[in-house]
Amino acid sequence: MSHRIGDFIKEKLEEKQISMRALSKQTNINISTVSRIINYKRKPTNQHLMEISKALDIPFEELLQKNGLPVKTTEKNTNDEQDYTAMVQHFLKQSGDQHDSFSMKKIEEKLYEYEQDAETEKGQHLIIENFQKKKENAGSQGAYMQQLTSFFHRFCHKKGTRKELILMGAALIYFISTADVVPDYLFPVGYLDDAIAVQVVMNLLSNKY
């Protein structure tokens, strides 16, 4: 619910012992705007939430939920994909960006394409040489990044069946690639897009393909 965002930010500030003025400096959001957001005198924009996410080390998707994005929490596997999809659509709508081509089908098609690449020497070198750098540049936190890191270590040490390694490799190439269904320049939508791809692969792995 949107009425929770101010209290949530205030609680996190107290938890981390950060003042509103310090948050303002870290995010380049005017101190009066920070105060108005916390005191429910204005609704934060997606860009505000993104900057606050980075400053307070809170997953952006969690702030979106606190700001009023409805997210279901039952039947975890399927709804995780639906939740992330809803977040991307919500962000694009709020930002005025039109990407009518965004769909689960397109993400699945791109992952299938990357499965072929993950088996090649070129694809394996791409993952090994570029994952850590892309991870640092993304600067995002959350369960999906932890899962990607786990995929990376398993892929590098070949901990899994051939099919498991191919699926994990596809998710890693999707993350590294600049040709995602939603381009990375639409940050932070790009990393939500990556999160959907990770969830698709996790579901495939848990369902034994």
Phi, psi and omega per residue, in radians:
M1 nan 2.516 -3.069
S2 -1.141 -0.441 -3.098
H3 -1.254 -0.076 -3.104
R4 -1.608 -0.310 -2.975
I5 -1.086 -0.758 -3.118
G6 -1.095 -0.844 3.125
D7 -1.095 -0.651 -3.117
F8 -1.132 -0.804 3.131
I9 -1.121 -0.754 3.131
K10 -1.054 -0.750 3.126
E11 -1.077 -0.728 3.138
K12 -1.188 -0.635 3.091
L13 -1.093 -0.767 3.130
E14 -1.149 -0.716 -3.140
E15 -1.052 -0.731 -3.085
K16 -1.652 0.025 -3.139
Q17 0.963 0.868 3.105
I18 -2.030 2.305 3.139
S19 -1.435 2.855 3.078
M20 -1.092 -0.618 3.126
R21 -1.151 -0.709 3.106
A22 -1.146 -0.684 3.104
L23 -1.111 -0.689 3.117
S24 -1.046 -0.761 -3.133
K25 -1.168 -0.709 -3.103
Q26 -1.216 -0.535 -3.054
T27 -1.789 -0.187 -3.031
N28 1.061 0.497 3.026
I29 -1.758 2.258 -3.119
N30 -0.891 2.430 -3.094
I31 -1.018 -0.622 3.133
S32 -1.191 -0.593 3.100
T33 -1.200 -0.739 3.083
V34 -1.008 -0.817 -3.135
S35 -1.083 -0.738 -3.124
R36 -1.170 -0.629 3.096
I37 -1.139 -0.826 -3.108
I38 -1.145 -0.566 -3.107
N39 -1.719 0.272 3.034
Y40 1.096 0.532 3.092
K41 -1.679 -0.139 3.003
R42 -2.760 2.665 3.128
K43 -1.580 2.345 -3.136
P44 -1.220 2.577 3.027
T45 -1.421 2.947 3.084
N46 -1.080 -0.614 3.122
Q47 -1.165 -0.698 3.053
H48 -0.989 -0.844 -3.097
L49 -1.098 -0.627 3.140
M50 -1.150 -0.765 3.136
E51 -1.148 -0.697 3.108
I52 -1.158 -0.665 3.099
S53 -0.995 -0.829 -3.120
K54 -1.184 -0.730 -3.082
A55 -1.184 -0.676 -3.074
L56 -1.746 0.044 3.125
D57 0.988 0.869 3.111
I58 -2.063 2.325 3.110
P59 -0.949 2.314 -3.128
F60 -0.986 -0.694 -3.111
E61 -1.096 -0.535 3.108
E62 -1.181 -0.706 3.094
L63 -1.163 -0.648 3.085
L64 -1.047 -0.744 3.135
Q65 -1.106 -0.782 3.141
K66 -1.133 -0.427 -3.107
N67 -1.575 0.127 3.011
G68 2.043 0.011 3.106
L69 -1.340 2.051 -3.129
P70 -1.247 2.202 3.137
V71 -2.298 2.206 3.111
K72 -1.376 2.663 -3.087
T73 -2.183 0.166 -3.132
T74 -1.755 2.900 3.140
E75 0.780 1.268 -2.851
K76 -0.934 -0.891 -3.000
N77 -0.992 -0.990 -3.090
T78 -1.163 -0.751 -3.056
N79 -1.250 -0.423 3.048
D80 -1.033 -0.780 3.106
E81 -1.101 -0.774 -3.129
Q82 -1.111 -0.693 -3.139
D83 -1.090 -0.860 3.138
Y84 -1.114 -0.688 3.107
T85 -1.071 -0.757 3.118
A86 -1.088 -0.646 3.124
M87 -1.128 -0.768 3.122
V88 -1.079 -0.825 -3.122
Q89 -1.102 -0.686 3.114
H90 -1.099 -0.808 -3.117
F91 -1.109 -0.798 -3.137
L92 -1.055 -0.704 -3.141
K93 -1.143 -0.802 -3.125
Q94 -1.160 -0.551 -3.092
S95 -1.543 -0.175 -3.136
G96 1.395 0.207 3.121
D97 -1.540 2.275 -3.113
Q98 -1.828 2.008 3.064
H99 -2.329 1.339 -3.079
D100 -1.128 -0.331 -3.093
S101 -1.383 -0.111 -3.097
F102 -1.178 2.179 3.102
S103 -2.838 2.781 3.086
M104 -1.073 -0.669 -3.103
K105 -1.026 -0.739 -3.115
K106 -1.175 -0.638 3.090
I107 -1.141 -0.756 3.138
E108 -1.117 -0.674 3.107
E109 -1.127 -0.721 3.134
K110 -1.160 -0.682 3.101
L111 -1.108 -0.717 3.120
Y112 -1.069 -0.706 3.105
E113 -1.075 -0.721 -3.111
Y114 -1.288 -0.366 3.060
E115 -1.048 -0.696 3.131
Q116 -1.115 -0.714 -3.126
D117 -1.176 -0.601 -3.065
A118 -1.127 -0.365 3.137
E119 -1.495 -0.232 -3.087
T120 -1.557 2.756 3.096
E121 -1.108 -0.669 3.120
K122 -1.082 -0.754 3.137
G123 -1.142 -0.697 3.131
Q124 -1.138 -0.718 3.094
H125 -1.139 -0.654 3.110
L126 -1.018 -0.786 -3.134
I127 -1.152 -0.895 -3.065
I128 -1.100 -0.678 -3.051
E129 -1.483 -0.340 -2.992
N130 -2.081 -0.242 -3.037
F131 -1.069 -0.896 -3.053
Q132 -1.076 -0.702 -3.141
K133 -1.141 -0.765 3.133
K134 -1.128 -0.670 3.122
K135 -1.068 -0.773 3.125
E136 -1.133 -0.730 -3.140
N137 -1.167 -0.617 -3.128
A138 -1.147 -0.665 3.076
G139 1.026 0.371 -3.089
S140 -1.780 2.699 -3.117
Q141 -2.043 3.054 3.052
G142 2.117 3.027 -3.058
A143 -1.073 -0.638 -3.080
Y144 -1.136 -0.631 3.128
M145 -1.237 -0.638 3.076
Q146 -1.108 -0.689 3.133
Q147 -1.173 -0.723 3.092
L148 -1.058 -0.729 3.125
T149 -1.100 -0.691 3.087
S150 -1.121 -0.753 3.080
F151 -0.995 -0.775 -3.088
F152 -1.058 -0.836 -3.114
H153 -1.150 -0.707 3.115
R154 -1.152 -0.708 -3.128
F155 -1.124 -0.796 -3.110
C156 -1.128 -0.622 -3.098
H157 -1.726 0.155 3.100
K158 0.905 0.800 3.112
K159 -1.660 1.551 -3.129
G160 2.743 2.947 3.073
T161 -1.259 2.959 3.129
R162 -0.993 -0.783 -3.110
K163 -1.170 -0.689 3.114
E164 -1.089 -0.765 -3.140
L165 -1.141 -0.642 3.102
I166 -1.119 -0.774 -3.133
L167 -1.130 -0.786 3.123
M168 -1.132 -0.688 3.098
G169 -1.084 -0.676 3.119
A170 -1.082 -0.751 3.116
A171 -1.107 -0.695 -3.136
L172 -1.175 -0.731 3.113
I173 -1.153 -0.668 3.092
Y174 -1.011 -0.783 -3.136
F175 -1.115 -0.740 -3.088
I176 -1.293 -0.605 -3.029
S177 -1.131 2.603 3.049
T178 -1.661 0.093 -3.078
A179 -1.899 0.631 3.122
D180 -1.158 2.901 3.103
V181 -1.043 -0.752 2.991
V182 -1.908 2.025 -3.051
P183 -1.085 2.609 -3.090
D184 -1.121 -0.374 -3.111
Y185 -1.178 -0.282 3.040
L186 -1.520 0.875 3.130
F187 -1.145 2.355 0.138
P188 -1.655 0.172 3.140
V189 -1.027 -0.616 -3.117
G190 -0.980 -0.701 -3.103
Y191 -1.379 -0.422 3.003
L192 -1.184 -0.642 3.056
D193 -1.035 -0.789 3.089
D194 -1.079 -0.680 -3.125
A195 -1.089 -0.643 3.097
I196 -1.116 -0.770 3.141
A197 -1.053 -0.735 3.110
V198 -1.078 -0.752 -3.113
Q199 -1.144 -0.670 3.087
V200 -1.027 -0.818 -3.130
V201 -1.148 -0.712 3.112
M202 -1.055 -0.722 3.119
N203 -1.141 -0.697 3.095
L204 -1.100 -0.741 3.141
L205 -1.139 -0.756 -3.106
S206 -1.240 -0.494 3.115
N207 -1.570 0.115 -3.134
K208 1.006 0.727 3.045
Y209 1.168 nan nan
